[in-house]
Structure formats: C-alpha cells, structure tokens
Amino acid sequence: MAKATVEGLRFIDVQDWHRRGLLKPGQWISWSWQRNGEKSGSIAVEVESERVVLRYGISGPGGKYQRFREPVYLDFSPCNRGGKRPWFQCPSCGHRVVVLYFCQYFGCRRCHRLAYKSQQVGKWERLVHRIRKIRVRLGGPPEIVGPFPPKPPRMRWSTYQRLESEERKAQLEHLAAMKGELSRL
C-alpha cells in the first residue's frame, strides 16, 4: 500500500513565517488554510522567544469539539552571512524541520509516515516528466512527441546540445519502459 502524501495536507512552514516577519516574541498570528477558495481550517499561534504555541480545535467523535494547545519549540542555526535560520523541533520526535503537517496533530513528515507524490510515480511517469521539462525549458510545447524545439536565443550551444542529449536518452528509456509495460499485457 502506498504511503499518504503531503500534497493537500494542512501544514505550517517556519521559514515562511520568518520571511514574513511573524516570529517576533509576544506576537499572535492567526493562520488559516484554504481549499478551492474557501477557508478549510485555522489556528492561532502565540510566538514566544524559544517556541510557538499552536491553539486549534477539531471535531472529535460524535461531533464533540476539542480544543488543543500544542507547544512547538524553535531552534536556530547561524547563516553564513549573518542572521539566523529558524527551525521547528518536531513535537513527536524532536527532529529539526522546516515544515510540520497536520494529521490530527502537528508532526514532521517522518512521524506521519508521509511521502511526496513524486516519490510514488513509476519510472515511465518520471521519464515523461523529464522530457516535458526539457522541452518547456527550450520554449517548446510540453508534448513528448514532435520535433525537438530549436535553440533559444542566448542559450549556449553546449547547454542546448546537453539538453538535446538528455532528452534523447530519456526518450529511449521511455520507449524501453513502454515496451516492458506492453510485454506484460
């Protein structure tokens, strides 16, 4: 059985909050998520010097609303050019992470046993993605058939030839993978 993926889950990103200037001690943050343009959840966050306190509620069994207060400690690492980079310490395992995901509680990707969607695609799909990515980079359409796009202005010939070679190699691997899939039928 495939692992659940992070895509579509509610999450908080400490470095995003830091870039927005939201990690000032004594500050309160109201953070919400949207799905299809509508609010799908929210939390209140109290910022302290060495932690943030997440306050949220969820509907439990029988529709009973439960409130939670979850402290999440912060860790800081020095940056090469001064300043410091913030990290969450996962409330479950203590690992230093940038993002915490919500699945009944906040935790890191490891604790929730989550994968990225890209980790669950097969070789054939990865090859198609690689071919499309190269063609779009060269200004062509994302179709995997048809003539190879011409060299864009200002691109070095060596770069263009390398991309052409990578695309050709991916096309051959894609055909081999398709042949393998068809032989199973």
C-alpha contacts under 8 A as a table, 3 or more apart, distances in Angstrom:
res1	aa1	res2	aa2	distance
2	A	120	Q	7.39
3	K	113	R	6.87
3	K	114	L	5.99
3	K	115	A	6.06
4	A	113	R	7.30
4	A	114	L	5.26
4	A	115	A	6.25
5	T	8	G	7.97
5	T	114	L	5.12
5	T	115	A	4.69
5	T	116	Y	5.21
5	T	117	K	5.74
6	V	9	L	5.58
6	V	101	Y	7.61
6	V	109	R	7.62
6	V	114	L	6.02
6	V	115	A	6.25
6	V	116	Y	5.78
6	V	117	K	7.41
7	E	116	Y	7.05
7	E	117	K	6.93
9	L	101	Y	6.70
9	L	102	F	6.71
9	L	103	C	7.69
10	R	33	W	6.81
10	R	101	Y	5.92
10	R	102	F	5.42
10	R	103	C	7.97
11	F	99	V	6.59
11	F	100	L	5.52
11	F	101	Y	4.26
11	F	102	F	5.79
12	I	99	V	5.62
12	I	100	L	5.45
12	I	101	Y	6.62
13	D	16	D	5.36
13	D	17	W	6.47
13	D	98	V	5.70
13	D	99	V	4.53
13	D	100	L	6.73
14	V	17	W	5.08
14	V	18	H	6.14
14	V	86	P	6.53
14	V	87	W	6.24
14	V	88	F	6.54
14	V	98	V	5.59
14	V	99	V	6.53
15	Q	18	H	4.82
15	Q	19	R	6.13
15	Q	85	R	7.44
15	Q	86	P	6.29
15	Q	87	W	7.28
15	Q	98	V	6.42
16	D	19	R	5.15
16	D	20	R	6.29
17	W	20	R	5.11
17	W	21	G	6.28
17	W	22	L	5.21
17	W	23	L	6.42
18	H	21	G	5.07
18	H	22	L	5.83
18	H	23	L	5.67
18	H	86	P	7.20
19	R	22	L	7.70
21	G	24	K	7.01
22	L	27	Q	7.40
22	L	29	I	7.12
23	L	27	Q	7.32
23	L	47	V	6.16
24	K	27	Q	5.74
24	K	47	V	6.49
24	K	48	E	7.53
24	K	49	S	7.66
25	P	47	V	5.03
25	P	48	E	4.47
25	P	49	S	5.11
26	G	46	E	7.06
26	G	47	V	5.64
26	G	48	E	5.86
27	Q	46	E	6.23
27	Q	47	V	5.39
27	Q	48	E	7.73
28	W	44	A	7.04
28	W	45	V	5.56
28	W	46	E	4.67
28	W	47	V	6.11
29	I	44	A	5.73
29	I	45	V	4.86
29	I	46	E	6.48
29	I	47	V	7.69
30	S	42	S	7.19
30	S	43	I	6.03
30	S	44	A	4.67
30	S	45	V	6.29
31	W	42	S	5.48
31	W	43	I	5.35
31	W	44	A	6.26
31	W	45	V	7.44
32	S	39	K	6.93
32	S	40	S	7.48
32	S	41	G	5.60
32	S	42	S	3.93
32	S	43	I	6.34
33	W	39	K	5.83
33	W	40	S	5.57
33	W	41	G	5.38
33	W	42	S	6.19
34	Q	37	G	5.75
34	Q	38	E	5.15
34	Q	39	K	4.32
34	Q	40	S	5.06
34	Q	41	G	7.17
35	R	38	E	5.41
35	R	39	K	6.40
35	R	40	S	5.89
39	K	42	S	7.89
42	S	56	Y	7.10
43	I	54	L	6.61
43	I	55	R	5.71
43	I	56	Y	4.91
43	I	57	G	7.96
44	A	54	L	6.02
44	A	55	R	5.11
44	A	56	Y	6.53
45	V	52	V	6.42
45	V	53	V	5.55
45	V	54	L	4.76
45	V	55	R	6.17
46	E	52	V	5.58
46	E	53	V	5.05
46	E	54	L	6.70
47	V	51	R	6.52
47	V	52	V	4.57
47	V	53	V	6.56
48	E	51	R	5.23
48	E	52	V	5.63
48	E	53	V	7.73
50	E	73	Y	6.00
50	E	74	L	5.35
50	E	75	D	7.30
51	R	71	P	6.68
51	R	72	V	5.50
51	R	73	Y	4.04
51	R	74	L	4.90
52	V	71	P	5.84
52	V	72	V	5.35
52	V	73	Y	6.36
52	V	74	L	7.25
53	V	69	R	6.64
53	V	70	E	5.59
53	V	71	P	4.20
53	V	72	V	6.06
54	L	68	F	7.82
54	L	69	R	5.70
54	L	70	E	4.99
54	L	71	P	6.05
54	L	72	V	7.38
55	R	67	R	7.38
55	R	68	F	5.67
55	R	69	R	4.64
55	R	70	E	6.42
56	Y	67	R	5.83
56	Y	68	F	5.38
56	Y	69	R	6.79
57	G	65	Y	6.61
57	G	66	Q	5.33
57	G	67	R	4.13
57	G	68	F	5.74
58	I	65	Y	5.68
58	I	66	Q	5.47
58	I	67	R	6.66
59	S	63	G	5.35
59	S	64	K	5.45
59	S	65	Y	4.30
59	S	66	Q	6.09
60	G	63	G	5.50
60	G	64	K	5.06
60	G	65	Y	5.82
60	G	66	Q	6.43
61	P	64	K	6.06
71	P	91	P	7.67
72	V	88	F	6.70
72	V	89	Q	6.48
72	V	90	C	7.03
72	V	91	P	5.92
73	Y	88	F	6.08
73	Y	89	Q	5.40
73	Y	90	C	7.81
73	Y	91	P	7.62
74	L	86	P	6.61
74	L	87	W	5.60
74	L	88	F	4.82
74	L	89	Q	5.84
75	D	86	P	5.84
75	D	87	W	5.07
75	D	88	F	6.28
75	D	89	Q	6.68
75	D	96	R	7.35
76	F	84	K	5.91
76	F	85	R	5.33
76	F	86	P	4.56
76	F	87	W	6.00
77	S	84	K	5.42
77	S	85	R	5.17
77	S	86	P	6.66
77	S	87	W	7.90
78	P	82	G	6.80
78	P	83	G	6.18
78	P	84	K	4.40
78	P	85	R	6.18
79	C	82	G	5.28
79	C	83	G	5.64
79	C	84	K	5.24
79	C	85	R	6.33
86	P	98	V	7.81
87	W	96	R	5.86
87	W	97	V	5.59
87	W	98	V	5.31
88	F	96	R	5.69
88	F	97	V	5.26
88	F	98	V	5.87
88	F	99	V	7.32
88	F	100	L	7.66
89	Q	93	C	7.97
89	Q	94	G	5.01
89	Q	95	H	5.43
89	Q	96	R	4.67
89	Q	97	V	6.23
90	C	93	C	5.61
90	C	94	G	4.63
90	C	95	H	5.37
90	C	96	R	6.42
90	C	97	V	6.71
90	C	100	L	7.19
90	C	106	F	7.99
90	C	107	G	5.62
90	C	108	C	5.82
91	P	94	G	5.86
91	P	106	F	7.37
91	P	107	G	6.24
92	S	107	G	6.20
92	S	108	C	7.91
92	S	111	C	6.89
93	C	111	C	7.05
97	V	100	L	7.29
97	V	108	C	6.92
99	V	108	C	6.71
100	L	106	F	5.80
100	L	107	G	5.10
100	L	108	C	4.84
100	L	109	R	7.16
101	Y	105	Y	7.91
101	Y	106	F	5.40
101	Y	107	G	5.52
101	Y	108	C	5.99
101	Y	109	R	6.79
101	Y	112	H	7.98
102	F	105	Y	5.29
102	F	106	F	4.53
102	F	107	G	6.62
103	C	106	F	6.58
103	C	107	G	7.87
103	C	112	H	7.38
107	G	111	C	6.06
107	G	112	H	6.54
108	C	111	C	5.41
108	C	112	H	6.42
109	R	112	H	5.33
109	R	113	R	5.91
109	R	114	L	5.07
109	R	115	A	7.25
110	R	113	R	4.89
110	R	114	L	6.34
111	C	114	L	7.85
115	A	119	Q	6.57
115	A	120	Q	7.76
116	Y	119	Q	5.38
116	Y	120	Q	7.22
117	K	120	Q	5.46
117	K	121	V	7.02
118	S	121	V	5.62
121	V	125	E	6.06
121	V	126	R	6.70
122	G	125	E	5.44
122	G	126	R	6.39
123	K	126	R	5.09
123	K	127	L	6.20
123	K	177	A	7.46
124	W	127	L	5.26
124	W	128	V	6.35
124	W	174	H	5.95
124	W	177	A	6.02
124	W	178	M	7.13
125	E	128	V	5.08
125	E	129	H	6.17
126	R	129	H	5.07
126	R	130	R	6.20
127	L	130	R	5.03
127	L	131	I	6.22
127	L	170	A	5.86
127	L	171	Q	7.54
127	L	173	E	7.40
127	L	174	H	5.90
128	V	131	I	5.19
128	V	132	R	6.18
128	V	144	I	7.04
128	V	170	A	7.94
128	V	174	H	7.13
129	H	132	R	5.19
129	H	133	K	6.02
130	R	133	K	5.11
130	R	134	I	6.33
130	R	167	E	7.62
130	R	170	A	7.20
131	I	134	I	5.35
131	I	135	R	6.31
131	I	144	I	6.29
131	I	167	E	5.59
131	I	170	A	6.44
131	I	171	Q	7.10
132	R	135	R	5.15
132	R	136	V	6.06
132	R	141	P	7.83
132	R	142	P	4.70
132	R	143	E	6.41
132	R	144	I	6.12
133	K	136	V	5.29
133	K	137	R	6.09
133	K	142	P	7.21
134	I	137	R	5.08
134	I	138	L	6.43
134	I	163	L	6.65
134	I	167	E	6.72
135	R	138	L	5.22
135	R	139	G	6.56
135	R	140	G	5.17
135	R	141	P	6.45
135	R	142	P	6.05
135	R	143	E	7.94
135	R	144	I	7.96
135	R	148	F	7.29
135	R	149	P	6.53
136	V	139	G	4.98
136	V	140	G	5.00
136	V	141	P	5.83
136	V	142	P	5.65
137	R	140	G	7.33
138	L	149	P	6.23
138	L	150	P	7.26
138	L	151	K	6.69
138	L	152	P	6.10
139	G	149	P	6.94
139	G	152	P	7.05
140	G	148	F	7.85
140	G	149	P	5.27
143	E	146	G	7.36
148	F	164	E	7.81
151	K	155	M	6.86
151	K	157	W	7.67
151	K	160	Y	6.19
152	P	155	M	5.76
155	M	159	T	6.81
155	M	160	Y	6.81
156	R	159	T	5.29
156	R	160	Y	6.37
157	W	160	Y	4.99
157	W	161	Q	6.01
158	S	161	Q	5.17
158	S	162	R	6.09
159	T	162	R	5.09
159	T	163	L	6.20
160	Y	163	L	5.19
160	Y	164	E	6.08
161	Q	164	E	4.94
161	Q	165	S	6.09
162	R	165	S	5.09
162	R	166	E	6.17
163	L	166	E	4.98
163	L	167	E	6.03
164	E	167	E	5.14
164	E	168	R	6.13
165	S	168	R	5.10
165	S	169	K	6.15
166	E	169	K	5.12
166	E	170	A	6.13
167	E	170	A	5.03
167	E	171	Q	6.05
168	R	171	Q	5.02
168	R	172	L	6.30
169	K	172	L	5.20
169	K	173	E	6.25
170	A	173	E	5.04
170	A	174	H	5.92
171	Q	174	H	4.95
171	Q	175	L	6.19
172	L	175	L	5.13
172	L	176	A	6.23
173	E	176	A	5.03
173	E	177	A	6.09
174	H	177	A	5.05
174	H	178	M	6.10
175	L	178	M	5.02
175	L	179	K	6.07
176	A	179	K	5.03
176	A	180	G	6.24
177	A	180	G	5.07
177	A	181	E	6.27
178	M	181	E	5.01
178	M	182	L	6.09
179	K	182	L	5.13
179	K	183	S	6.08
180	G	183	S	5.20
180	G	184	R	6.65
181	E	184	R	5.44
181	E	185	L	7.17
182	L	185	L	5.45
